[in-house]
Amino acid sequence: MAKKKYGVDLPGTLERSPEKAQRTYAETLKSAEKTYGSGERAARTAYASLKHGFEKVGDHWEPKEHKGPSDAQAARSGREAREGRRETAGGVDALGHTRQELYERAKALDIAGRSTMNKEELARAIARKQR
């Protein structure tokens, strides 16, 4: 069950995350709900904002070393982002890490086939393992 904080129900991964991550998500969600109404679009907007400054690591979010989009979908904006949905890296900072860094994380998570994966595949495999 999500915990109500900052006036919104926080997902479990955010309950275990730093206050700044919780605040970023909550404030963006409230603003997006005023603009778009409650629902999927508002939630996607809140997660997109969160992913610019934080990365999902295991069961929580941690601050990124450098702010910015995490994957190709997050780098898109406006109509292009809404209509041309691409697969995301599930909160893993694919753009902010080298292939070697992602490979080391995949190794620690014991992801099979990691040695033949490219950077994007590693990021998606890490995201699937962290669910």
Secondary structure, 3 states (H helix, E strand, C coil): CCEEECCEEECHHHHCCCHHHHHHHHHHHHHHHHHHCCCHHHHHHHHHHHHHHEEEECCEEEECCCCCCCCHHHHCCHHHHHHCCCCCCCCCCCCCCCHHHHHHHHHHCCCCCHHHCCHHHHHHHHHHHHC
